[in-house]
């Protein structure tokens, strides 16, 4: 009789992990615990936001969650806790980069916290659509409402609604003349200083639509920064955030009486670059162009665009965190300012003599 190796006893969690993977089933906290080499109680504490977990243990759990693509079983959790773990999200203009980015990051933050965002988009030109959206939301057992607003019309509409559950109206605050946001105190001054160092003394500003608070804030920030550098803003032209509007504004100008164009977003800057080219002007040889936002495509414009990188993802996550504090009854906190960073590329150069 020959000797045969006797396999070691398989741990129940290892068996569940192996069987679940073979069957293509979603990972459980037992699978995560086994992969991380910790107890399932530790994984549970992590998912509940418990802070007293050692950093090295936390890192192991996070790595296992990512590797196994773990998703919480919201149905089981709602049956256990009596809570739906659903948030109603009202938004609009998601074809625009800012609202889309903020909504996406808020949705990711909700998912990380074990919630689902039920998104309803609104037509900003139709007030009846707001009532219809609320009726849709009311059909679901939501624990809170996240109203994402970019325009005056939507903010005013949201403020007049009794949501009946914890709610947060997330809108960019309209700043006074002495703006204090990070964009105004750091980002825009850096961008204008960059142009000043290149010798620019006259610029055109392509502004966003005036009924957007973000557009007004960016205009004020530009004007304050330009004044501090001794740069003249020879024209403020209002667009609608689209590349088409940026193109039309520069195409229709009788004269380009400036050596630089600052755009309130990257898409209008893209349209401006095309219009300058059609007028026989080179960027940046004749006119420098800058934007704001740092779209994923901005580095691939012709030429690559100098811009302010805005942390809009941080705004979405902060909005969800604030709503969650209202749902849980915890202490509210002041959201951190949206960070901006100057990204210099080849669309800016020395002012022509």
C-alpha positions in Angstrom: 0.0 0.0 0.0 1.5 3.3 -1.1 1.6 6.4 1.1 -0.7 9.3 -0.2 -0.6 12.9 1.0 -3.6 13.8 3.0 -4.9 17.3 2.1 -5.2 19.8 4.9 -8.7 20.6 6.1 -10.2 23.4 4.0 -11.3 26.5 5.9 -15.1 27.1 5.5 -14.4 30.6 4.2 -11.9 29.3 1.7 -14.5 26.7 0.5 -17.2 29.4 0.2 -14.8 31.7 -1.7 -13.8 28.9 -4.1 -17.3 27.7 -4.7 -18.7 31.2 -5.1 -16.0 32.1 -7.6 -16.6 28.9 -9.6 -20.3 29.6 -9.7 -19.7 33.3 -10.6 -21.6 34.4 -7.5 -21.0 37.8 -5.9 -18.4 37.9 -3.2 -19.5 37.9 0.4 -17.8 39.4 3.4 -16.5 35.9 4.3 -14.8 35.8 0.9 -13.3 39.3 1.6 -12.2 38.3 5.0 -10.4 35.2 3.7 -8.7 37.1 1.0 -7.6 39.8 3.4 -6.6 37.3 6.2 -8.8 38.9 8.7 -12.1 38.0 10.5 -15.4 38.7 8.9 -16.2 40.9 11.9 -13.3 43.1 10.9 -14.7 43.4 7.4 -18.1 44.2 8.8 -16.7 46.9 11.0 -14.8 48.4 8.0 -18.0 48.5 5.9 -19.9 50.2 8.7 -17.2 53.0 8.8 -15.6 52.0 12.1 -12.4 54.1 12.5 -10.6 52.0 15.0 -9.0 49.6 12.5 -5.2 49.5 12.2 -4.0 51.1 8.9 -2.3 47.9 7.7 -5.5 45.9 8.3 -7.6 48.6 6.6 -5.3 48.4 3.6 -5.7 44.6 3.4 -9.5 44.8 3.5 -9.6 47.6 0.9 -7.3 45.6 -1.4 -9.5 42.5 -1.0 -12.7 44.5 -1.6 -11.3 45.8 -4.9 -9.9 42.4 -6.0 -13.2 40.6 -5.4 -15.3 43.5 -6.7 -17.3 43.3 -3.5 -20.8 44.9 -3.6 -23.0 45.0 -0.4 -26.2 43.0 -0.5 -28.5 46.0 -0.1 -31.7 43.8 -0.2 -30.5 41.7 2.8 -29.3 44.8 4.6 -32.6 46.6 4.2 -34.5 43.6 5.5 -32.3 43.5 8.5 -32.2 47.2 9.3 -35.6 48.3 8.0 -33.9 50.9 5.9 -34.0 51.1 2.1 -30.4 52.4 1.6 -31.7 54.4 -1.4 -31.2 58.1 -2.1 -33.2 60.2 -4.5 -30.9 62.4 -6.7 -32.5 65.2 -8.7 -30.2 66.8 -11.3 -30.2 68.5 -14.7 -28.0 69.4 -17.6 -26.0 66.2 -17.3 -24.8 66.7 -20.8 -22.6 69.4 -19.3 -19.3 68.4 -17.9 -19.7 69.9 -14.4 -23.1 68.4 -13.5 -22.1 65.1 -15.0 -18.9 64.9 -13.0 -20.5 65.9 -9.8 -23.3 63.4 -10.2 -20.9 60.6 -11.0 -18.8 61.2 -7.9 -21.8 61.5 -5.7 -23.0 58.2 -7.1 -19.6 56.6 -6.4 -19.7 58.0 -2.8 -23.2 56.5 -2.3 -22.1 53.1 -3.6 -19.0 53.2 -1.3 -21.3 53.9 1.7 -23.7 51.0 0.7 -26.4 53.2 -0.8 -28.0 53.4 -4.2 -28.6 56.7 -6.0 -31.9 56.8 -7.8 -31.2 59.5 -10.4 -34.0 61.6 -11.9 -33.1 64.3 -14.5 -35.1 67.5 -14.8 -35.9 69.8 -17.7 -34.8 73.2 -16.5 -37.3 74.9 -18.9 -40.3 73.0 -17.6 -41.4 73.6 -14.0 -43.9 70.8 -14.2 -41.1 68.3 -14.7 -39.9 69.0 -11.1 -43.3 68.0 -9.7 -43.3 64.9 -11.9 -39.8 64.0 -10.7 -40.8 64.3 -7.1 -43.8 62.0 -7.8 -41.4 59.5 -9.2 -39.1 59.8 -6.2 -42.1 59.5 -3.8 -42.9 56.1 -5.3 -39.6 54.8 -3.9 -38.7 54.4 -0.2 -35.8 56.8 -0.2 -34.0 57.9 2.9 -32.9 61.2 1.6 -32.9 63.6 -1.4 -29.8 65.0 -3.0 -30.8 68.0 -5.2 -27.9 68.9 -7.4 -28.4 72.4 -8.8 -26.2 74.6 -11.1 -28.7 77.3 -12.1 -30.7 79.9 -10.3 -34.0 78.5 -11.6 -33.3 75.0 -10.2 -32.0 76.3 -6.9 -35.1 78.5 -6.4 -37.4 75.6 -7.4 -35.7 73.2 -5.0 -35.9 75.7 -2.1 -39.7 75.9 -2.5 -40.2 72.1 -2.1 -41.0 70.2 1.1 -39.1 67.0 0.6 -40.4 65.3 3.7 -37.1 63.4 4.2 -33.6 64.7 4.9 -32.5 66.7 1.9 -29.5 68.7 0.7 -29.6 71.3 -2.1 -26.1 71.2 -3.5 -25.5 74.4 -5.3 -22.3 76.4 -5.8 -22.7 79.5 -3.5 -22.9 82.8 -5.2 -19.9 84.7 -4.0 -19.7 88.5 -3.5 -17.3 90.8 -5.2 -14.6 89.8 -2.8 -14.6 86.2 -3.7 -13.0 83.8 -1.2 -13.2 80.4 -3.0 -10.1 78.4 -3.7 -10.6 79.2 -7.4 -10.6 82.9 -6.7 -7.7 82.9 -4.2 -5.4 80.4 -5.8 -6.4 79.0 -9.1 -7.5 82.1 -11.1 -4.6 84.3 -9.7 -2.2 81.6 -10.8 -3.6 81.4 -14.3 -3.6 85.2 -14.8 -0.1 85.5 -13.3 1.0 82.9 -15.8 -0.3 85.1 -18.6 1.2 88.3 -17.1 4.6 86.6 -16.9 4.3 85.9 -20.6 3.8 89.6 -21.3 0.0 89.6 -21.9 -1.7 92.9 -20.9 -5.0 92.6 -22.7 -7.4 89.7 -22.7 -10.9 88.6 -23.7 -13.0 86.5 -21.3 -15.5 83.9 -22.6 -18.0 83.7 -19.7 -20.5 81.0 -19.0 -24.3 81.7 -18.9 -25.1 84.3 -16.3 -27.9 82.2 -14.6 -25.2 79.7 -13.5 -23.6 80.7 -10.2 -20.4 79.0 -11.3 -20.2 81.2 -14.4 -20.7 84.4 -12.3 -18.1 83.2 -9.8 -15.5 82.5 -12.5 -16.2 85.9 -14.1 -15.6 87.7 -10.8 -12.5 85.7 -10.0 -11.1 86.6 -13.5 -11.8 90.3 -13.1 -10.3 90.5 -9.7 -7.1 88.6 -10.7 -6.7 90.6 -13.9 -7.0 93.9 -12.0 -4.3 92.7 -9.5 -1.9 92.0 -12.4 -2.7 95.2 -14.3 -4.2 93.3 -17.1 -7.2 94.9 -19.0 -10.2 92.7 -19.7 -11.2 94.3 -23.0 -14.4 92.2 -23.4 -16.6 89.8 -21.5 -18.6 87.6 -23.9 -21.3 85.3 -22.7 -21.5 81.7 -24.1 -23.5 78.7 -23.1 -20.5 76.4 -22.1 -20.5 74.7 -25.6 -17.7 74.6 -28.1 -20.1 76.0 -30.6 -20.7 79.1 -28.6 -17.0 79.7 -28.1 -16.5 79.4 -31.8 -19.3 81.8 -32.7 -18.2 84.4 -30.1 -14.7 84.7 -31.5 -15.8 84.2 -35.1 -18.2 87.2 -34.9 -15.8 89.6 -33.2 -15.0 92.5 -35.5 -11.5 92.6 -34.2 -9.3 90.5 -31.8 -8.0 93.4 -29.7 -6.2 91.2 -27.2 -3.3 88.8 -27.0 -5.0 86.2 -24.8 -8.4 84.6 -24.5 -9.5 83.1 -21.1 -12.5 80.8 -21.3 -14.7 79.9 -18.4 -14.5 76.3 -19.5 -12.4 74.1 -21.8 -15.2 73.4 -24.4 -15.7 77.1 -25.2 -11.9 77.4 -25.4 -11.9 74.6 -28.0 -14.4 76.5 -30.2 -12.3 79.7 -29.8 -9.2 77.9 -31.0 -10.9 76.8 -34.2 -12.3 80.3 -34.8 -8.9 81.9 -34.4 -7.4 79.4 -36.9 -10.2 80.3 -39.4 -9.2 84.0 -39.0 -5.6 83.1 -39.8 -4.3 83.5 -36.3 -2.0 81.0 -34.6 -2.3 79.7 -31.1 -0.2 80.6 -29.2 1.9 82.6 -31.7 -0.7 85.3 -32.2 -3.2 84.7 -29.3 -2.8 82.5 -26.2 -5.9 80.5 -25.1 -6.7 79.0 -21.7 -9.7 77.2 -20.2 -11.0 75.9 -16.9 -11.9 72.4 -15.8 -9.2 70.3 -17.4 -11.4 67.9 -19.4 -9.9 64.5 -20.1 -9.6 65.7 -23.8 -7.9 69.0 -23.0 -4.4 67.5 -23.2 -5.2 66.4 -26.8 -6.5 69.7 -28.2 -4.5 71.3 -31.0 -2.5 72.8 -29.3 -2.9 71.1 -25.9 -4.8 73.4 -23.6 -3.5 75.4 -20.7 -6.3 75.2 -18.1 -7.3 75.1 -14.4 -7.9 71.6 -13.2 -11.0 71.7 -11.0 -11.7 68.9 -8.4 -15.4 68.5 -9.2 -15.4 64.9 -8.1 -14.6 66.2 -4.6 -17.7 68.4 -4.7 -19.9 65.5 -5.5 -18.5 63.3 -2.7 -18.7 66.2 -0.2 -22.4 66.8 -1.1 -23.2 63.1 -0.5 -21.2 63.1 2.8 -23.2 66.1 4.0 -26.5 64.5 3.1 -25.5 61.3 4.9 -24.7 63.3 8.0 -28.3 64.7 8.0 -29.7 61.2 7.5 -27.7 59.7 10.3 -28.3 62.8 12.5 -24.6 63.4 13.0 -22.9 66.8 13.2 -22.9 68.7 9.9 -19.6 69.9 8.6 -18.4 72.7 6.3 -17.6 71.2 2.9 -14.0 71.7 1.8 -13.5 74.2 -1.0 -13.2 72.8 -4.5 -9.5 72.7 -5.3 -8.0 74.2 -8.6 -4.6 73.7 -10.1 -2.9 75.4 -13.0 -2.0 73.0 -15.8 0.4 74.7 -18.3 0.4 73.3 -21.8 1.3 74.7 -25.2 -1.8 76.8 -25.9 -0.1 79.7 -24.0 3.1 81.5 -25.1 4.8 84.9 -25.0 2.6 87.8 -26.0 3.5 89.0 -29.6 5.4 92.3 -29.8 
